[in-house]
Amino acid sequence: MTKEEIIKAIEEMSVLELSELVKALEERFGISAAAPVAMMAAAPAAGAPEVAEEEEKTEFDVVLKSVGASKINVIKVVREITSLGLKEAKELVDSAPKPVKEGVSKEEAEEIKKKLEEAGAEVEIK
């Protein structure tokens, strides 16, 4: 049985059947699907010491704060950056403040910010 066949079979199951499948897998392999979540949630509650150093952020979100005077140029840049269609890019620009691109590297975020600001938009990197 291939992975695709397994996925197809799972797609066709009801919620009750999926629940039973998870329980059977947990029993068969001696694991618990909920254990990591419960452990992670319990750790902070147990009074774990806070980390003194904050981890350096590696993923950034580029947020369009306002469009500025040249809305059409901003829409063009948003389309270029996101590969969205005209309608979707216009909706994104019209609904500012809104994230344009999420989870990108610092360099890519700076590049996107520069392009959008050149088009006349106000941008923030979070």
Summary of the structure (lengths in Angstrom):
residues: 126
radius of gyration: 22.6
end to end distance: 44.7
largest distance: 62.4
contacts: 291
relative contact order: 0.15
helix: 55%
strand: 14%
